[in-house]
Amino acid sequence: MTRVVLSIGSNLGDRLARLQSVVDGLGDAVLAVSPVYETDPWGRVDQAPFLNAVLIADDAACDGQGWLARAQEFERAAGRVRGERWGPRTLDVDLIACYGQAEVTSRENNLTLPHPLAHLRAFVLIPWLAVDPDARLTVAEGPRPVAQLLAELEPADRAAVRRSDLTLELTT
């Protein structure tokens, strides 16, 4: 039923392998994967930098709750322990937006779509634009181009997201 935009990140252990585990776990459902970016921590700064990427995936059998369950399973498999908000993590898999015939909105069962903070996070917007230059995200005032949302962020926030030489490999 839905195409999903997933933001993935890690700042503990083998960060790249943890990101790759999501790509591998989704297999043929992955339509696009962004370059990998190294990102200064957001929210709480006394921790190691993150590796971040964005995936676009599609699965006719998955709705928003199904994508959430898959995201949480990837996090559990990576040993994610939910503790301090914005603290270090082995793997973070966030649902940014879901689309069926239209953008899916949700405010129930621990699922808020579109992601309520995505428009404030350069580490989401920059990789997303790399795989979908025409991307749009619904915010309080309605659908907006992701490029426009990114341009409205502070220059320091955008500069904190640096493209790395690392890559994620699509499974074939």
C-alpha positions, 0 to 999 in steps of 0.5 A: 500500500505504501511508499515510505521515506526512512531516515536511518542513523547510527553513532555506536559500533560499526555505524555503516554496517548497521545502516547497511543492515536496514538496506539488506533487510528491506531487500527488493523493497528499496527503491533508492538509497542516499549517499551516507552523511556524517552528521554532528549529533542533534539535540544532545551534543556530547556524543559521537557523530552519526552516520545518516542516510535516507531510503525510499522503499515500497511494499504494497503489503505494508501500511504505516503501522507495518512500516513502524513495526519493521523499523522497530524490528531493525532497531531491536536487531541492532541492540537498540535500547530506548533510553535518553531522548536524542542520546547515542544509539546503535540504530535509529530508523525513523519513518519520515513520510508514507504515501499511498494514493496520497500522503498518509497522515497518522496521529495514533498508536505511537505513529506520527506521520509525517514525522513532526520534526523532519522539517527541522533536521538537515540530516533528514532533508539533505539525504532526502533531496539527494535521492528525490530532488522534487520531494515534498513534506507536509508541515503545519502550513501544508505541503512544502518542497523539501528544498525550501524547508532545507533553505530555511534552516540555519547555515550551521545546521546544514554545515553539520551534515557532511557527505562521506565517501562511504556508500550503502549497497542495494541488494540485487 
